[in-house]
Amino acid sequence: MSTDTITGVELRVARRLGSAPSERMDCSEGSNCPDLFELECGDFAIIGTDVCGRLEIPADAGCSDTERVVMIPREVLLSALRDLSGSI
């Protein structure tokens, strides 16, 4: 377990949300494996394709030097929502 130097939060995965990449068949040799996790602190961590600087975001949104805009396949989020719907 490690404490994030920016947020001060202990970073620890509580659970994976949705299907594992290997079950979705969208992971090749341990890379390019989009995924979504709920952290013990209640926040979420997402593995996806970094599109920061390539995606035109609304004028009232911003992305700081410590943030990234990531893109995940639709199925990853829909699978995660099925897990979340019973726990909200």
URJO-V89976 format. One record per helix or strand. SS is the DSSP state (H for helix, E for strand). FROM is the first residue (numbers start at 1). LEN is the number of residues. If there is no record, write none. Layout:
ss->[SS;SS]
from->[FROM;FROM]
len->[LEN;LEN]
This chain:
ss->[E;E;E;H;E;E;E;E;E;E;H]
from->[2;10;13;21;28;31;35;44;49;70;74]
len->[2;2;4;4;1;1;5;4;2;2;12]
